[in-house]
Amino acid sequence: MAAFCRDCLSDAGSAARCPSCFSPRVIRHPELDTLTICHVDCDAFYATIEKRDDPTLADKPLIVGGGKRGVVSTCCYIARTFGVRSAMPMFEARKLCPHAAIVRPDMEKYAGVSREVRALMLQMTPQVEPISIDEAFMDLSGTSRLHGMSPAKVLARFSAQVERQIGITVSIGLAANKFLAKIASDMDKPRGFAVLGQAEAAAFLADKPVTLIYGVGRVAAQRFAKDGFRLIADFQRADERELMRRYGAEGQRLARLARGIDVRPVDPVRERKSVSAENTFATDISSFRPLEKRLWAAAEEVSDRLKEKHLSGSTVTLKLKTADFRILTRARSLENPTQLAGKIFGAARELLEREINGTRYRLLGVGVSALADAEDADPADLIDRSGERRAAAERAMDRVRGKFGHEAVVKGLALEEKD
């Protein structure tokens, strides 16, 4: 059985510790030398960066999040022992771990670290598919000759490089496909390296809940449970054609993933699906005018991001979270893609008006999806010239802001917010 030391990369044979450096971090698996698909997940990414930059936080529970009414962006592993989890309301996290250090997110800093990690990934293979700021899939097929070692050893060397050069840690899942690799990366956190081979996949998955399959959330799991599918083994026992009869194409996907079969390739040009911005309020808001002001700010932020990335989009989505944490989403499709704040705001404002009924909201967000290139955005309207004039005015504002800063030109709604 193939085995090597994760610290010095020496072959380990059957020894419990590395014969060369005596490290206990020996990894062994029958398929270790043949697997090439991996998932890399940065451990407690935001929190780890904050601890790296402030050593006084090293042995303390740390929560990265905003205000009493915000949510936990992430937390360190110490805080997790108290029950704190990502996306948990901050007031609940404070109750569970009142002595935790709390740091507000610094997304610019985190994005910079993400780019450093990505650069090291691209030194291994061009087949890198980012999933989020702190995780990605890689396909190392055909790289053994280039690196002079197996993909598994290359990944162990990469993990050490990240620690040494960037000062954070990663967990790695190595498997036969993306589905299994993502599962494997969660098996040995933090600073982990887990292998999940194709031969063992079905047996490994059998006693797991159906929610382990990506795309199966709580609501879908309840529906499947009513049909007798609670564990992945239940899907394994079912005939694929019967699952397709019940659930259509989703049935075929479930049948195959339940057996550890996933034919999705690692896609290095994975497209961004949406651009969005949201804000949690200090106090709940039910009135239209103050919500409208915050909507304008969110629309401007989304517009800025679209312009920065040379994108446009034709579906505008409004997101609202009520005081009792119910989430409402409303969407509207535009005739043409846009990247203009005025058009995004106008579409979202119409959606917002319909939701003003006395309900108190704690969060508002707006997003743009159905993305396209910037060149497709906001074509001239030969009938409604006013829209063309508004677009020209907004682009003139962008040029002024680019030269003198964002505060150089302030729209009426934003100005009222400052008063």
C-alpha positions in Angstrom: 0.0 0.0 0.0 1.4 3.4 -1.0 2.4 5.6 1.9 4.5 8.7 2.5 5.3 11.3 5.1 3.5 14.6 4.8 6.3 16.5 6.4 9.4 15.3 4.5 7.7 13.4 1.6 9.8 10.3 2.2 8.2 6.9 1.4 7.0 5.4 4.6 6.2 1.7 3.8 4.3 0.1 6.6 5.9 2.1 9.4 3.6 4.0 11.8 6.1 6.9 11.8 8.3 8.3 9.0 11.6 6.4 8.9 13.4 9.5 7.9 12.1 12.3 10.1 10.0 10.3 12.6 6.9 12.4 12.0 3.6 10.7 12.8 2.0 12.5 9.8 2.1 9.4 7.5 -0.7 9.0 4.9 -1.4 5.7 3.2 -4.1 4.5 0.9 -4.3 1.8 -1.8 -5.1 4.4 -4.5 -2.8 7.1 -3.2 -0.5 7.1 -6.3 -3.3 7.1 -8.9 -5.8 9.7 -7.7 -5.6 13.2 -9.3 -8.7 15.2 -8.3 -8.5 17.3 -5.2 -10.4 19.9 -3.2 -8.5 22.4 -1.2 -10.2 24.2 1.7 -8.5 27.0 3.7 -9.0 26.3 7.4 -11.3 28.9 9.2 -9.9 31.3 6.5 -10.8 34.8 7.9 -10.1 33.8 11.5 -6.8 32.2 10.6 -5.6 35.3 8.8 -6.6 37.5 11.8 -4.7 35.3 14.2 -1.7 35.3 11.8 -1.7 39.1 11.8 -2.3 39.5 15.6 -0.4 36.8 17.6 -2.2 37.9 20.8 -5.3 36.2 19.4 -3.6 32.8 18.8 -5.0 30.9 21.8 -8.3 32.8 22.1 -11.7 32.0 20.7 -12.1 34.4 17.7 -15.3 35.4 15.8 -15.1 37.3 12.6 -18.4 39.2 12.1 -20.2 42.5 12.3 -22.1 44.1 15.2 -24.7 42.8 17.5 -27.2 42.3 14.7 -24.9 40.9 12.0 -23.9 37.3 11.4 -20.8 35.3 12.0 -18.7 35.3 8.8 -16.4 32.6 10.3 -14.9 31.6 13.6 -11.8 29.8 14.7 -11.8 26.2 15.9 -11.6 27.2 19.5 -14.9 29.2 19.2 -16.5 26.2 17.4 -16.1 24.1 20.6 -18.5 26.5 22.2 -21.1 25.9 19.5 -20.4 29.0 17.4 -20.9 28.4 13.6 -20.7 30.4 10.4 -23.9 32.4 9.5 -25.1 32.3 13.1 -26.6 35.6 14.3 -24.0 37.5 16.3 -26.2 37.9 19.3 -26.4 34.1 19.6 -22.7 33.7 19.1 -22.0 36.2 21.9 -24.3 34.2 24.2 -22.5 31.0 23.4 -19.0 32.4 23.7 -19.1 35.7 25.6 -15.4 35.9 26.1 -14.6 35.6 22.4 -12.5 38.2 20.6 -14.6 39.8 17.8 -13.1 41.2 14.6 -14.9 42.9 11.8 -14.2 41.3 8.3 -11.6 42.9 6.1 -12.5 41.5 2.7 -9.8 43.3 0.8 -7.1 41.7 3.0 -8.8 38.2 2.7 -9.0 38.6 -1.1 -5.3 39.3 -1.2 -4.4 36.2 0.7 -6.8 34.2 -1.5 -4.8 35.4 -4.6 -1.6 34.3 -2.9 -3.0 30.8 -2.3 -4.3 30.7 -5.9 -0.9 31.6 -7.3 0.6 28.5 -5.5 -2.1 26.3 -6.9 -1.4 27.5 -10.5 2.2 26.5 -10.0 1.0 22.9 -9.7 -1.6 22.8 -12.5 -3.6 25.2 -14.7 -6.6 23.1 -14.0 -7.8 25.2 -11.0 -11.6 25.8 -10.4 -12.2 28.4 -7.7 -15.4 27.7 -5.7 -15.2 30.6 -3.3 -12.6 32.9 -1.8 -11.2 30.1 0.4 -11.7 26.8 -1.6 -11.0 25.4 -5.0 -10.9 22.1 -7.0 -7.8 21.0 -8.9 -7.1 18.3 -11.5 -3.4 17.2 -11.4 -3.7 14.6 -14.2 -0.5 14.4 -16.2 1.6 16.5 -13.8 3.7 13.7 -12.3 6.5 14.0 -14.9 6.5 17.8 -14.6 6.9 17.7 -10.8 8.9 14.5 -10.5 6.4 13.1 -7.9 2.8 11.9 -7.6 -0.1 14.4 -7.3 -0.5 13.3 -3.6 3.1 14.4 -2.8 2.7 17.6 -4.8 -0.3 18.5 -2.7 1.5 17.7 0.6 4.3 20.0 -0.6 1.8 22.7 -1.5 0.2 22.5 1.9 3.6 23.0 3.6 4.3 26.0 1.2 1.1 27.7 2.2 1.9 27.4 5.9 5.5 28.6 5.4 5.0 31.4 2.9 1.5 32.6 3.7 1.0 31.7 7.3 -2.3 29.9 7.1 -3.3 26.2 6.9 -5.3 24.2 4.4 -7.1 20.9 4.4 -6.9 18.7 1.3 -9.3 16.0 0.0 -7.8 13.7 -2.7 -10.3 11.5 -4.6 -11.4 10.1 -7.9 -13.8 13.0 -8.6 -15.1 16.3 -7.3 -17.9 15.0 -5.2 -15.7 12.7 -3.2 -12.8 15.2 -3.0 -15.1 17.8 -1.4 -16.3 15.2 1.2 -12.7 14.1 1.8 -11.5 17.7 2.6 -13.9 17.8 5.5 -12.8 14.5 7.0 -9.5 15.6 8.6 -9.8 19.3 9.6 -7.8 21.4 10.3 -4.4 21.0 8.5 -5.7 17.7 7.1 -5.1 15.4 4.2 -7.7 12.8 3.5 -8.1 10.3 0.6 -11.3 8.8 -0.6 -10.9 6.2 -3.4 -13.5 5.0 -5.9 -13.4 1.4 -4.6 -14.5 2.4 -1.1 -16.9 5.2 -2.1 -20.2 3.4 -2.1 -19.5 1.7 1.3 -18.3 4.9 2.8 -21.4 6.8 1.7 -24.0 4.2 2.6 -24.7 5.2 6.2 -24.5 9.0 5.6 -27.6 11.2 5.5 -28.9 12.3 2.0 -27.9 15.9 2.9 -24.3 14.9 2.3 -25.1 15.0 -1.4 -24.5 18.5 -2.7 -27.7 20.3 -3.6 -29.8 18.3 -1.1 -30.9 20.8 1.5 -33.3 20.5 4.4 -36.5 20.9 2.4 -35.4 18.4 -0.2 -34.3 15.9 2.5 -37.8 16.1 4.0 -39.4 15.4 0.7 -37.1 12.4 0.1 -37.7 11.1 3.6 -41.4 11.0 2.9 -40.6 8.7 -0.1 -38.4 6.5 2.1 -35.0 7.9 1.2 -33.2 9.0 4.4 -29.8 7.6 4.0 -27.6 7.5 0.9 -27.9 3.7 1.1 -31.6 4.1 0.3 -30.7 5.7 -3.0 -28.1 3.0 -3.6 -30.7 0.3 -3.3 -33.1 2.0 -5.6 -33.2 1.4 -9.4 -31.8 4.4 -11.3 -34.8 4.3 -13.7 -37.2 4.4 -10.8 -35.5 7.4 -9.4 -35.6 9.1 -12.8 -39.3 8.3 -13.0 -39.9 10.0 -9.6 -37.5 12.9 -9.8 -36.5 13.3 -13.5 -32.9 14.3 -14.2 -32.4 14.9 -10.5 -33.1 11.2 -9.9 -30.3 10.1 -12.2 -27.9 12.5 -10.5 -28.9 11.2 -7.0 -28.5 7.5 -8.2 -25.0 8.1 -9.5 -23.7 10.4 -6.7 -25.0 7.8 -4.1 -22.5 5.4 -5.7 -19.7 7.9 -5.7 -19.9 8.5 -9.5 -19.4 12.1 -10.6 -18.3 12.9 -14.1 -18.1 16.7 -13.8 -14.7 18.0 -15.0 -12.6 20.5 -13.1 -13.5 23.7 -14.9 -10.8 26.4 -14.7 -13.1 29.0 -16.4 -15.9 28.6 -14.0 -18.3 31.5 -14.5 -19.5 33.8 -11.7 -23.2 33.4 -11.4 -24.2 36.7 -9.7 -23.0 39.9 -8.1 -24.7 41.1 -5.0 -24.5 43.3 -1.9 -26.4 43.3 1.3 -26.6 45.1 4.6 -27.8 44.2 8.1 -29.4 47.1 9.9 -28.6 48.3 13.5 -32.4 48.3 14.2 -35.3 46.7 12.3 -36.9 48.9 9.6 -40.5 48.7 8.2 -40.9 52.1 6.4 -40.3 52.4 2.7 -38.2 55.6 2.7 -35.3 54.4 4.9 -35.4 51.0 3.1 -35.2 52.8 -0.2 -32.1 54.7 0.9 -30.3 51.5 1.8 -31.5 49.9 -1.4 -29.8 52.7 -3.4 -26.5 52.2 -1.5 -26.7 48.5 -2.3 -27.5 49.1 -6.0 -24.5 51.4 -6.3 -22.2 48.8 -4.7 -23.4 46.1 -7.1 -23.0 48.5 -10.1 -19.5 49.3 -9.0 -18.6 45.6 -8.9 -20.1 44.9 -12.2 -18.2 47.7 -13.8 -15.0 46.7 -12.1 -15.4 43.1 -13.5 -16.6 44.3 -16.9 -19.9 42.4 -16.5 -23.6 43.2 -16.8 -26.7 41.3 -15.9 -30.4 41.0 -16.8 -32.0 39.7 -13.7 -32.3 41.8 -10.5 -33.1 40.1 -7.2 -34.2 41.8 -4.0 -33.4 40.0 -0.7 -35.1 40.8 2.6 -34.7 39.2 6.0 -37.5 39.8 8.4 -37.1 40.5 12.1 -37.8 36.8 12.8 -35.1 35.7 10.3 -37.4 34.6 7.4 -35.7 35.3 4.1 -37.7 36.7 1.2 -36.4 37.0 -2.4 -38.1 38.6 -5.3 -36.7 38.9 -8.8 -37.4 40.8 -12.0 -35.9 40.2 -15.5 -34.8 43.2 -17.5 -35.2 43.5 -21.3 -31.5 44.0 -21.7 -28.4 43.4 -19.5 -27.3 46.4 -17.3 -24.5 47.5 -15.1 -26.0 50.9 -14.2 -26.9 51.6 -10.6 -30.0 53.6 -11.7 -31.5 50.6 -13.6 -30.7 48.1 -10.9 -32.2 50.4 -8.2 -35.3 51.1 -10.3 -36.1 47.4 -10.8 -35.4 46.5 -7.1 -37.4 49.5 -5.9 -40.5 48.2 -7.7 -40.0 44.9 -5.9 -39.5 46.6 -2.6 -42.7 48.6 -2.8 -44.7 45.4 -2.9 -43.2 44.2 0.3 -44.0 47.3 2.4 -46.9 46.0 4.6 -45.8 46.7 8.2 -43.2 43.9 8.2 -40.0 44.8 10.0 -36.8 43.9 8.2 -33.3 43.4 9.6 -31.5 43.0 6.3 -31.8 44.2 2.7 -29.7 43.1 -0.3 -29.8 43.3 -4.0 -28.1 41.1 -6.6 -27.7 40.9 -10.4 -27.6 37.5 -12.2 -27.9 36.2 -15.8 -24.5 37.7 -16.3 -23.1 38.8 -19.7 -20.1 40.8 -20.9 -20.1 44.6 -20.3 -20.3 45.2 -24.1 -23.8 43.8 -24.1 -25.0 46.3 -21.4 -27.5 49.1 -21.7 -28.0 49.4 -25.5 -29.4 52.8 -26.7 -33.2 53.1 -26.8 -34.3 54.9 -29.9 -37.8 55.6 -28.4 -36.9 56.5 -24.8 -34.0 59.0 -25.0 -34.3 59.8 -21.3 -32.9 56.5 -20.4 -29.9 57.1 -22.6 -29.3 60.5 -20.9 -29.5 59.0 -17.5 -27.0 56.3 -18.5 -24.6 59.0 -19.8 -25.0 61.0 -16.6 -24.2 58.0 -14.5 -21.1 57.2 -16.5 -20.0 60.8 -16.2 -20.4 60.4 -12.4 -18.2 57.3 -12.5 -15.4 59.3 -14.3 -15.5 62.0 -11.7 -15.4 59.5 -8.9 -12.6 57.6 -10.5 -10.5 60.8 -10.5 -11.6 62.4 -7.2 -13.0 59.5 -5.1 -16.4 58.0 -4.5 -17.6 60.8 -2.3 -16.9 63.4 -5.1 -20.5 62.9 -6.4 -23.4 61.9 -4.2 -26.9 61.2 -5.4 -29.9 62.7 -3.6 -30.9 59.5 -1.7 -27.4 59.0 -0.4 -27.1 62.6 0.6 -30.3 62.4 2.6 -28.9 59.3 4.4 -25.9 61.4 5.6 -28.1 64.3 6.9 
